[in-house]
Amino acid sequence: MSKKYVYLFSEGNENMRELLGGKGANLAEMMNLGMPVPYGFTVTTEACNQYYADGETINQGIHDEIFAYLKTLEEQANKKFGDPANPLLVSVRSGARASMPGMMDTILNLGLNDEVVKGIAELTQNERFAYDSYRRFIQMFSDVVMELDKSKFEVIIEEVKKAKGVELDTELDADDLKDLVVRFKTFYKESLHEDFPSDPSDQLIRAVEAVFRSWNNQRAIFYRKMNDIPSSWGTAVNVQMMVFGNMGNDCGTGVAFTRNPSTGENKLYGEFLMNAQGEDVVAGIRTPQTIDQLKEIAPQAYEKFVAICGRLEKHYKNMQDMEFTIEKGNLFMLQTRNGKRTAAAALKIACDMVDEHMITKEEALMMVEPKQLDSLLHPRFDDKALKEAKVIATALPASPGAACGQIVFSAEEAIEKTQQGQKVVLVRLETSPEDIEGMHVSEGILTVRGGMTSHAAVVARGMGTCCVSGCGSIDIHEEEGYFTISGKEYRRGDFISLDGSTGKVYGEAVKTVPAEISGDFDRFMKWADETRVLKVRTNADTPKDAVQAVKFGAEGIGLVRTEHMFFEGDRIKAVREMIVSKTEDQRRTALAKILPMQQSDFEGIYEAMEGRPVTIRYLDPPLHEFLPTNSSDIEQLAEEMKIERSELETVISGLHEFNPMMGHRGCRLAISYPEIAEMQTTAVIQAAIAVNKRHPEWKIVPEIMIPLIGDKSELVFVKNIVTHVADDIIAREQAELTYHVGTMIEIPRAALLADEIAEEAEFFSFGTNDLTQMTFGFSRDDAGGFLSNYYEKKIYEQDPFARVDQKGVGKLIKMAVELGRKTRGDIKLGICGEHGGDPTSIEFCHRVGLTYVSCSPFRVPIARLAAAQAAIKQG
Amino acid sequence: MSKKYVYLFSEGNENMRELLGGKGANLAEMMNLGMPVPYGFTVTTEACNQYYADGETINQGIHDEIFAYLKTLEEQANKKFGDPANPLLVSVRSGARASMPGMMDTILNLGLNDEVVKGIAELTQNERFAYDSYRRFIQMFSDVVMELDKSKFEVIIEEVKKAKGVELDTELDADDLKDLVVRFKTFYKESLHEDFPSDPSDQLIRAVEAVFRSWNNQRAIFYRKMNDIPSSWGTAVNVQMMVFGNMGNDCGTGVAFTRNPSTGENKLYGEFLMNAQGEDVVAGIRTPQTIDQLKEIAPQAYEKFVAICGRLEKHYKNMQDMEFTIEKGNLFMLQTRNGKRTAAAALKIACDMVDEHMITKEEALMMVEPKQLDSLLHPRFDDKALKEAKVIATALPASPGAACGQIVFSAEEAIEKTQQGQKVVLVRLETSPEDIEGMHVSEGILTVRGGMTSHAAVVARGMGTCCVSGCGSIDIHEEEGYFTISGKEYRRGDFISLDGSTGKVYGEAVKTVPAEISGDFDRFMKWADETRVLKVRTNADTPKDAVQAVKFGAEGIGLVRTEHMFFEGDRIKAVREMIVSKTEDQRRTALAKILPMQQSDFEGIYEAMEGRPVTIRYLDPPLHEFLPTNSSDIEQLAEEMKIERSELETVISGLHEFNPMMGHRGCRLAISYPEIAEMQTTAVIQAAIAVNKRHPEWKIVPEIMIPLIGDKSELVFVKNIVTHVADDIIAREQAELTYHVGTMIEIPRAALLADEIAEEAEFFSFGTNDLTQMTFGFSRDDAGGFLSNYYEKKIYEQDPFARVDQKGVGKLIKMAVELGRKTRGDIKLGICGEHGGDPTSIEFCHRVGLTYVSCSPFRVPIARLAAAQAAIKQG
């Protein structure tokens, strides 16, 4: 009847991640595999949800269950919580289904107080160890449970070290640490007006609550939004018997990957510190040793660890990221999980594991996060420019890629500058979870401290952002806004460049060149192509974009926005002349000037696409977008056009709309001014005939797409114009040319009446940007203001403009697909909104049975992989 | 196999109106009933549609069929088309399913040419008659087939009369008319560069084509739009043997109603002219005699006519509107149809016919057009003001009602002025179908010429617009913009008032008083209430409106727009203070000022509604609507608020949105500023408790409506605020109070996810204004510009903001109803968009199973009747 909220590690397994979180499930699994895991138990994710349902309190039932399991843990460990004679200390760690760096991570040594610490000192005969553990505990508890600024504690440590005249923490002796404990507790009381909690049970419950609370801190929310994690998942809490890496020189702690997470090389990769606790390694305060060196220092533990690594990788069929501690020579495993890796590493590992017969191609395809490919698709440094550039420092190549941007010193600054359209490199002493948003928008990250597994390095790799870490030669002055290297000053706003693959820092902007798909990448993408059912097209308005997209594997163009061609050079003049026209004749005269330019645009695109299908959308935006808005531009334009300023102003104000998004645009323009559609049809058809003449092997079949249809009768009207003009030209030119007329489905009514519309439309392309706006009833341009409130208050978790809202917008899409197919069984169905490049949305497109997705050129490989994964998932 | 496109009258009956049109079906029916109807045949509405399908040509098949039936007609009539020795002349008349004054009406005497006219003269021994018929034919053919301006022909007649020194047409003799024929034909040739067609077959086909064409002239399209007639219906054409009312003094022609169409009195009512053709009566050129006088002049024909009237009324169970001609003492029926009548007459006739056991109450309810009631709901003259007002003229009371407005002299001017918000009275020599739009927007119509059945009178009664006709004492100068009565000048823009029930004209603005429901109206509305299933509520924001609505039968309020209360008096100051607030505290301070005002508003409304349900919608519009836009108002407000102008400007520009319709409004405001929803909840709940204390018998149950919900989570958030505040107050006050929280369904996504939303919402109210905007993807404020192109090009026929778009928006509504009921079987469902007062939309609401409709107070009786009709129709 009553729900079970706590599980011993020995009760769980890897399939219980929903309940136990990733960390808890994997600890249980390792225990099942007979690996050395310290005893412990997991408070479930359901307990977390119950905590929130109960108004952020742990109810009596769960409370009692936790302490019942603590009793079992005492029995397993043969120690007693809070008993100075034989004390049990525990770690408390968060653990959601997916690893979430935004959340509370760890409290070690919980259970210590002024009595217990003495017991520990006596039992271990190691007073220094006992007080070192105690001061760490106070520090961590204050930080993660009470949210006292941890840097304040660092300041106190610095003071004690300074007073003693030493530099390293390790140089502090037991008495110094005792002194530190007193100072820490005093500071705690001064800050919080209460004593540091001495009751271990109280400590435990407060720590568990803190983990639950951390599920909803701002960083965690941001991380979830970015990574598509629902807030309903909740986090589990792992309570585990402490083992100590800081008990002496035969102790240590470390993290390692079964393969190199940066390059993918099949070689154990990691770092460790002797006589330290876990936080020392990841915090990057002391520079750790590489895992190879463990072989010399603790050969037995090393051998055991290597064996475990092998078993874990085979077991999970994936590269593992592990934490371990060595206590008096004995190895303990504290965590394993599928390791984060760079895109290049991910591809190499996937290909290698297939070659090693460890996994199938399909499993390989599922192993790479499509979004991650993005980092491989962006420019790298131009070789020549790189040779000429001056290296000002070399540090750890923490996350590969090439970054070039202006220096900023804080996450806020990074956000602000990028919002102004600038590219920035974030330079920090070390990064912390608070910086996550700023890291996300930066081109690259450069840190003074920290190793390959520091916060900056791990997060940057996850994001696919270039990172160079541990650059000790930098003398940084964040507040003052500059740093120096070898005496030379680099100020906020100066350009620097980073090479995340070599760790080199350049004191200038270095030219970059485009990426290409080759090697493992190419091999992997071919597997994806063999597997997927969805076609992948691109949105491209220029031959240059089209060529790029084809290089990235695009099979056609799903959206040419003809209006983009209207802005260039001389065209805008003719376009404006058309808009200012008072009669149809004047308009036709202006359109006649645009025609040859538009035709040559289309010819260029047809040439670039070499016979692949191209969907051309007719003029879409409201006409006022082509006219200037500010006074001096209006003045100038009036002069250019040789009309009265007031006349031009009348035209502009006549075009003003209260809600232009829902105004005179799309097919409504073609209905008011059929001559525009006539000109565009002439351009499309003449271009196709001309290119077909030059390349008869291509057999171009123009696809003409009429935007913003809401009723069949609109399409009938515009299609009539198109067929009339097209058929005339084809007859006149005695050409053989097939063409298709279709529509965008971007207005809710079009989706609702898709059966009728399909009577006329030969294809549909879902314009999910507009469809989302109208289905939600908010404009993308304006929603920013209130959607931030929505995310804060957890009303929405996802940006519906980034990912198809499957419940609402998706329901309309499904309806339209079914209705459209009912009328026209072979109707071609695509998507050309920005959602076409989003993996989750692509999976949705696959499931509802679209023919293709269309996305920006740089998203094409991502879409190819996402489409393959969708096919595999559906089985 | 092949379709039949032509039917003899003897082949048809009254049930074939879809095929034969109303006129054709009724002619056939009268023939079946053995009444004297001249022989003829009907070219079907399907032939009209085929004409358009064939690119506006009559195909050979239909052409041949027409002439085959003409042959039969010749046999029946024993005359021959185009044969001077024994000529058959015909009338050609349009006849759609519904009577449509916008269309071509009639061509008489078709078949005449220079030879035939001589034959007629000889046969009838009446040269004057022959040439009078001929000149009429040329005039009518030129006008309706060739679209030559008919006033040009009037000018020629005037010239001839002037030359001869006579005043009346009847004073012209045969030679004058011969002369006229020559002049007409010369003018015809000069204008059209071709001879007047002398071949009767050619005349016939061109006339039939003209009828078909007239189906799509601008007036017909406008009339259809106004009266909800689909363009797919098409019109039929009736070709009928001529009988002549202009053959001498034993001949005549007239129109009559079986009851008085103005008052409903059960007494034959009509007019006739001896020695005239039909057009003379309706055109109002000669002033006709009343039908009573026919008793003396042609007693036999009169008796026969009276008997036929009785039979027709019993047969059709409705008041009939008939046309007849007397040829040499013999009565012929040329038309019968259900007569148009004023709203008062409609009610009296309905009630009388029930009392006469002629019809059932249900039939009575179906007999009155709901929209017509509108004319009874608007003000009439204040008795006292009326006594003091000076009558400047008295003429025919052509359509009842009280009108007061500024003088305009053309339809265009009427449209222009009313668009500027002014009320106008249209003064015309006589009106014509071209004036229909102008008549529609005018408060009243005053004509110098024409009787009770003139164009102006008939159309005004149909529209429920006040009309005084035949006001001969006016000396009108339309072009110069003034008229004089007894030497006094009334200029364009001066105020006059018309009493359509007495025919009195007042030379000033006369005060009006509100209407009330009593007598027949009250009795009739009670029948409607007994019959209908749908409840009828009102949209009202003030106690005054609420009281008015209750008088009109409202059973509750479906929509209180709380923001309307925000604009009044001192409140706007506090509202602005709230908007300019920078912190939640400041905002709360301002809201505290609004609270007592808002509460007293709600108390007022609860008092007015005396316990009837009231749905209160929370703040909906974007906040910028409460701030000034122009520079001097901003300056003034800044001074008032004692803030810097620049600060205020920053606030205003911060609130600017690109698409405010889709911006920060509705529940989005409550989510950003929960304190607004808190204040509104406090006001609603405290008001309900206070009024319940004063009137415990009412047991008020507040219905709180959250606008613009697109996702359940939004409703959860706002509902939490509401229940929290409400429950606190109820507990504090120790009151017993139930309240409901519901939502508007006005965003497509809400309709799509209505099952989820119904988990939280206790009621739905469809906000069809916004739902229509977002489903169609056009903004009501902006659509005017392009929708006119849509109507012109026949892409849309209906204004989706006036009538629910059943195919698209209606599909969403149906879906939401089904989904909502699935979750919550007893969910209350209403509509509060402006469609709630539109009869067709109300029928739709009934069919999909809504609980109530809500409309403006003046629409309540209309809605009550429409709801009853919907219930009857569904059976």
Interface residues (C-beta under 8 A of the other chain):
Chain A: E657 F658 N659 P660 M661 M662 G663 H664 R668 I671 S672 L708 G710 D711 S713 E714 F717 E746 I747 P748 R749 L752 L753 D770 Q773 M774 T775 F776 G777 F778 S779 D781 D782 A783 G785 F786 N789 Y790 K793 K794 I795 Y796 D805 K807 G808 V809 K811 L812
Chain B: E657 F658 N659 P660 M661 M662 G663 H664 R668 I671 S672 L708 G710 D711 S713 E714 F717 E746 I747 P748 R749 L752 L753 D770 Q773 M774 T775 F776 G777 F778 S779 D781 D782 A783 G785 F786 N789 Y790 K793 K794 I795 Y796 D805 K807 G808 V809 K811 L812
